[in-house]
Amino acid sequence: MTVSRQVKDAGLLKRSHLFYLSLGIGLLLALGGAITGFVLFGESWYQLLIAGALGIIFTQGAFLAHEASHRQVLSSGPANDRLGRLVVVLFVGMSYQWWMTKHTRHHANPNRVGKDPDIEIDTVAFTEQSAASQRGLSAWIMRHQGWLFYPLMLLEGLNLHVHSIRSLVERRRVEGRWFELGMIALRFTIYLGVIFWVLPVGMAFAFLGVQLAVFGFYMGTAFAVNHTGMPIIPAEAKLDFFTKQVRTSRNISGGVWASALLGGLNYQVEHHLFPNMARPQLAKARALVREHCRENGIPYTEMTLGRAHLHVVRYMHRVGLAAPDPFACPLAAQYRRV
């Protein structure tokens, strides 16, 4: 019997409405608590604690929107899309259509060269070929990206906002362009307006810096441990769906605590195999998938969060060493090769 049949027979594809209702209420209560703290602290550097809390709350909201985009939350596709767009645009301040376009491509071909946007070169390189093609400052950053990877995550929040807004103003057809631009503008007008009205300018900028840094670091590291350091699939390789998804994904052990921290992304293997499976069902599916992999000799990767981060750093360091030394003399390098 296939894993898909076992999962269906076990009822693991049913929705978990009560779980997501509780999660949504919890996020709203947390947001309400942060707003209350913001009002009570007033002109105080304790506001940076509120900024950090908002970074965490916005990331948890992004996790919920991610699940809605995969049809995990509500019963119908359109209802999930409405919920996901509402949370991403108004709660998090990013473009839903940009996220959907990018993430759909990733799920279809995780870690596949030329097809997975998540391993395309940006500030850092995820393949040795990409690193080797860089020059100047980019090459220097990549040669040191093992050390710089996590510090750079502090800028990932700003990077995500910039990329998502840029996608909305591109000269191409963009679904929901004006709605998303309008809602993002409204969100930032209210958000920034309140911050700069209540806080002195320097404190307001510090508040925004901490909030974006926490949001970016949390989001970036949560997704980094899923696939970074797992096998890279050549563009021409032929793999069946099951093997492709399992070999390129990494689970994080820790059960319910890891699931709460990572928004269910700790069950990355099962999420990629059954992307519309509700978060509470993923742990049950894990046992079925692990057994199937054991019986068929398919590598199944699971490790602690700390060990996964260590693997990420080692992988990024090894890839980065393929970048040319920007300070090396080209003529001297040519003589060394001879």
C-alpha positions as CSV (number, residue, x, y, z in Angstrom):
1,M,0.0,0.0,0.0
2,T,1.4,3.5,-0.9
3,V,2.0,6.1,1.7
4,S,-0.7,8.3,0.1
5,R,-3.3,5.6,0.6
6,Q,-2.2,5.0,4.2
7,V,-2.4,8.7,4.9
8,K,-5.8,9.0,3.4
9,D,-7.1,5.9,5.1
10,A,-5.9,7.2,8.5
11,G,-7.8,10.4,7.9
12,L,-4.8,12.6,8.1
13,L,-6.0,14.9,5.3
14,K,-8.9,16.2,7.3
15,R,-8.9,19.9,8.4
16,S,-8.2,21.0,12.0
17,H,-10.4,24.0,12.3
18,L,-10.3,24.2,16.1
19,F,-6.5,24.2,16.1
20,Y,-6.3,27.1,13.6
21,L,-9.1,29.0,15.3
22,S,-7.2,28.8,18.6
23,L,-4.0,29.8,16.8
24,G,-5.6,32.8,15.2
25,I,-7.1,33.9,18.5
26,G,-3.8,33.5,20.2
27,L,-2.0,35.7,17.6
28,L,-4.7,38.4,18.0
29,L,-4.3,38.3,21.8
30,A,-0.5,38.5,21.4
31,L,-0.9,41.5,19.1
32,G,-3.3,43.1,21.5
33,G,-0.8,42.6,24.3
34,A,2.0,44.1,22.3
35,I,-0.2,47.2,21.4
36,T,-1.1,47.6,25.1
37,G,2.6,47.4,26.1
38,F,3.4,50.0,23.4
39,V,0.9,52.4,24.8
40,L,1.9,51.8,28.5
41,F,5.7,52.2,27.9
42,G,5.4,55.5,26.0
43,E,8.8,57.2,25.4
44,S,10.9,54.5,26.8
45,W,13.7,52.3,25.5
46,Y,11.7,49.3,26.9
47,Q,9.8,49.8,23.6
48,L,12.5,47.7,22.0
49,L,11.1,44.7,23.9
50,I,7.8,45.4,22.2
51,A,9.6,45.7,18.8
52,G,11.2,42.3,19.4
53,A,7.8,40.8,20.4
54,L,6.2,42.2,17.2
55,G,8.9,40.6,15.1
56,I,8.0,37.2,16.6
57,I,4.2,37.8,16.3
58,F,4.6,38.8,12.6
59,T,6.6,35.7,11.9
60,Q,4.0,33.5,13.5
61,G,1.4,35.3,11.4
62,A,3.5,34.5,8.3
63,F,3.6,30.8,9.3
64,L,-0.2,30.9,9.5
65,A,-0.5,32.6,6.1
66,H,2.0,30.0,4.7
67,E,-0.4,27.2,5.8
68,A,-3.4,29.0,4.4
69,S,-1.6,29.3,1.0
70,H,-1.3,25.5,1.1
71,R,-5.0,25.0,1.7
72,Q,-4.2,23.6,5.2
73,V,-6.5,25.9,7.2
74,L,-10.0,26.2,5.7
75,S,-12.1,23.8,3.6
76,S,-12.1,25.7,0.3
77,G,-9.3,27.0,-1.8
78,P,-10.7,30.5,-2.3
79,A,-11.4,30.9,1.4
80,N,-7.8,29.9,2.2
81,D,-6.5,32.4,-0.4
82,R,-8.6,35.2,1.2
83,L,-7.3,34.3,4.6
84,G,-3.7,34.0,3.4
85,R,-3.8,37.3,1.5
86,L,-5.4,39.1,4.5
87,V,-2.8,37.9,6.9
88,V,0.2,38.4,4.7
89,V,-0.7,41.8,3.4
90,L,-2.3,43.5,6.4
91,F,-0.7,41.6,9.3
92,V,2.8,41.0,7.9
93,G,3.0,43.7,5.3
94,M,4.1,41.6,2.3
95,S,2.8,40.7,-1.1
96,Y,0.7,37.5,-1.1
97,Q,1.0,36.9,-4.9
98,W,4.8,37.3,-4.8
99,W,5.0,34.7,-2.0
100,M,2.6,32.3,-3.8
101,T,4.5,32.5,-7.1
102,K,7.9,32.0,-5.5
103,H,6.8,29.3,-3.0
104,T,4.9,27.3,-5.6
105,R,8.0,27.0,-7.8
106,H,10.0,25.9,-4.8
107,H,7.6,23.1,-3.9
108,A,7.5,21.8,-7.4
109,N,11.3,21.5,-7.6
110,P,13.1,21.9,-4.2
111,N,16.8,22.4,-4.5
112,R,16.8,21.8,-8.3
113,V,19.2,24.0,-10.1
114,G,17.5,26.5,-12.4
115,K,14.0,25.8,-11.1
116,D,14.0,26.4,-7.3
117,P,14.0,30.2,-6.7
118,D,15.1,29.6,-3.1
119,I,18.6,28.6,-4.2
120,E,19.0,31.3,-6.8
121,I,21.9,33.6,-6.1
122,D,21.1,36.7,-4.0
123,T,23.5,38.1,-1.3
124,V,24.8,34.6,-0.7
125,A,25.3,31.5,-2.9
126,F,23.7,28.1,-2.4
127,T,25.8,26.3,-5.1
128,E,29.5,26.3,-5.8
129,Q,28.9,27.3,-9.4
130,S,27.0,30.4,-8.3
131,A,29.8,31.3,-5.9
132,A,32.5,30.8,-8.5
133,S,30.8,33.2,-10.9
134,Q,31.0,36.2,-8.5
135,R,33.5,39.1,-8.5
136,G,34.3,42.0,-6.2
137,L,32.3,42.6,-3.1
138,S,29.9,39.8,-3.8
139,A,32.8,37.4,-4.1
140,W,34.2,38.6,-0.7
141,I,30.8,38.2,1.0
142,M,30.4,34.7,-0.4
143,R,33.9,33.6,0.6
144,H,32.9,34.5,4.2
145,Q,29.3,33.6,4.0
146,G,29.6,30.7,6.5
147,W,30.4,33.4,9.1
148,L,28.1,36.0,7.7
149,F,25.0,33.9,6.9
150,Y,23.3,34.4,10.3
151,P,24.3,38.0,10.8
152,L,22.9,38.7,7.3
153,M,19.6,37.2,8.4
154,L,19.1,40.3,10.5
155,L,18.5,42.1,7.2
156,E,16.2,39.4,5.7
157,G,13.1,41.1,7.0
158,L,13.9,44.3,5.0
159,N,14.9,42.1,2.0
160,L,11.6,40.3,2.0
161,H,9.6,43.5,2.2
162,V,11.6,45.1,-0.6
163,H,11.3,42.1,-2.9
164,S,7.6,41.7,-2.4
165,I,6.8,45.3,-3.0
166,R,9.1,45.4,-6.1
167,S,7.2,42.5,-7.5
168,L,4.0,44.5,-7.3
169,V,5.3,47.4,-9.5
170,E,6.9,45.3,-12.2
171,R,5.8,45.8,-15.8
172,R,3.8,42.5,-16.1
173,R,0.4,41.2,-15.2
174,V,0.2,40.9,-11.4
175,E,-2.9,39.4,-9.9
176,G,-4.4,41.7,-7.2
177,R,-1.7,44.4,-7.8
178,W,-3.7,47.4,-6.7
179,F,-5.5,45.7,-3.8
180,E,-2.2,44.5,-2.3
181,L,-0.4,47.8,-3.0
182,G,-3.3,49.7,-1.4
183,M,-3.5,47.5,1.7
184,I,0.3,47.5,2.2
185,A,0.3,51.3,1.9
186,L,-2.5,51.5,4.5
187,R,-0.8,49.1,6.8
188,F,2.5,50.9,6.8
189,T,0.9,54.4,7.0
190,I,-0.9,53.3,10.2
191,Y,2.1,51.4,11.6
192,L,4.8,53.9,10.9
193,G,2.5,56.8,11.7
194,V,1.8,55.5,15.2
195,I,5.4,54.7,15.9
196,F,6.7,58.1,14.8
197,W,3.9,59.9,16.6
198,V,4.5,58.2,19.9
199,L,8.3,57.8,19.9
200,P,11.1,60.3,19.3
201,V,12.7,59.9,15.9
202,G,15.8,58.1,17.0
203,M,13.8,55.7,19.2
204,A,11.3,55.1,16.4
205,F,14.1,54.1,14.0
206,A,15.6,51.8,16.6
207,F,12.1,50.3,17.2
208,L,11.8,49.6,13.4
209,G,15.3,48.2,13.2
210,V,14.7,45.7,16.1
211,Q,11.3,44.6,14.7
212,L,12.7,44.0,11.2
213,A,15.8,42.3,12.5
214,V,13.9,39.9,14.7
215,F,11.3,39.2,12.0
216,G,14.0,38.6,9.4
217,F,16.2,36.5,11.6
218,Y,13.3,34.3,12.8
219,M,11.8,33.9,9.3
220,G,15.2,33.3,7.6
221,T,16.5,30.8,10.1
222,A,13.2,28.9,10.3
223,F,13.3,28.3,6.5
224,A,17.1,27.8,6.3
225,V,17.1,24.6,8.2
226,N,14.5,23.0,5.9
227,H,16.6,22.5,2.8
228,T,20.0,24.3,3.1
229,G,22.8,21.7,3.1
230,M,20.6,19.0,1.6
231,P,21.4,17.5,-1.8
232,I,21.3,19.9,-4.8
233,I,19.5,18.3,-7.7
234,P,21.0,19.0,-11.2
235,A,18.7,20.5,-13.7
236,E,18.8,17.4,-16.0
237,A,18.3,14.8,-13.2
238,K,15.3,12.5,-13.2
239,L,13.7,11.7,-9.9
240,D,10.3,10.5,-8.9
241,F,8.1,12.9,-6.8
242,F,8.5,11.0,-3.5
243,T,12.3,10.6,-3.7
244,K,12.8,14.2,-4.8
245,Q,10.8,15.7,-1.9
246,V,12.3,13.4,0.8
247,R,16.0,13.6,-0.3
248,T,16.0,17.4,-0.4
249,S,14.1,18.1,2.9
250,R,15.2,18.0,6.5
251,N,13.0,17.4,9.5
252,I,13.7,19.0,12.9
253,S,13.2,16.8,16.0
254,G,11.4,18.2,19.1
255,G,7.8,17.3,18.6
256,V,5.2,19.8,19.7
257,W,7.7,22.4,20.8
258,A,9.6,22.4,17.5
259,S,6.3,22.6,15.7
260,A,5.2,25.7,17.7
261,L,8.5,27.4,17.2
262,L,8.7,26.6,13.4
263,G,5.1,26.8,12.5
264,G,5.0,23.1,11.5
265,L,8.0,23.5,9.2
266,N,9.9,21.0,11.5
267,Y,8.0,18.3,9.6
268,Q,9.4,19.5,6.3
269,V,9.5,16.1,4.6
270,E,5.8,15.4,5.3
271,H,4.9,19.0,4.4
272,H,6.5,18.6,1.0
273,L,4.8,15.2,0.4
274,F,1.4,16.4,1.6
275,P,1.4,20.2,1.3
276,N,-2.3,20.6,2.2
277,M,-2.0,18.5,5.4
278,A,-3.0,20.5,8.5
279,R,-0.2,21.0,11.0
280,P,-1.6,18.8,13.8
281,Q,-1.6,15.8,11.4
282,L,2.0,16.0,10.3
283,A,3.5,14.2,13.3
284,K,1.2,11.2,12.6
285,A,2.2,11.2,8.9
286,R,5.8,11.2,9.9
287,A,5.7,7.6,11.3
288,L,4.2,6.3,8.0
289,V,6.7,8.2,5.8
290,R,9.7,7.1,7.9
291,E,8.6,3.4,7.7
292,H,8.1,3.6,4.0
293,C,11.6,5.2,3.6
294,R,13.2,2.5,5.7
295,E,11.5,-0.3,3.7
296,N,12.6,1.2,0.4
297,G,16.1,2.4,1.3
298,I,15.3,6.1,0.8
299,P,17.4,8.4,3.1
300,Y,15.2,10.3,5.6
301,T,16.9,13.2,7.3
302,E,15.9,14.4,10.8
303,M,18.1,16.1,13.4
304,T,18.0,18.5,16.3
305,L,17.6,22.2,15.6
306,G,21.1,23.0,16.9
307,R,22.7,20.3,14.7
308,A,20.7,21.5,11.7
309,H,22.0,25.0,12.1
310,L,25.5,23.7,12.4
311,H,25.0,21.8,9.1
312,V,23.7,25.0,7.5
313,V,26.8,27.0,8.5
314,R,29.2,24.2,7.3
315,Y,27.5,23.9,4.0
316,M,27.4,27.7,3.4
317,H,31.1,27.9,4.3
318,R,32.1,25.1,1.9
319,V,30.1,26.6,-0.9
320,G,31.5,30.1,-0.3
321,L,35.1,28.9,-0.6
322,A,34.3,28.4,-4.3
323,A,34.1,32.1,-4.8
324,P,37.3,33.8,-6.1
325,D,39.4,35.8,-3.8
326,P,38.6,39.4,-4.8
327,F,42.0,40.6,-3.5
328,A,44.1,38.0,-5.4
329,C,46.2,39.2,-8.3
330,P,44.9,37.6,-11.5
331,L,48.4,37.4,-13.0
332,A,49.8,35.7,-9.9
333,A,46.9,33.3,-9.9
334,Q,47.6,32.4,-13.5
335,Y,51.3,31.6,-12.8
336,R,50.2,29.5,-9.8
337,R,48.1,27.4,-12.1
338,V,51.0,26.9,-14.4
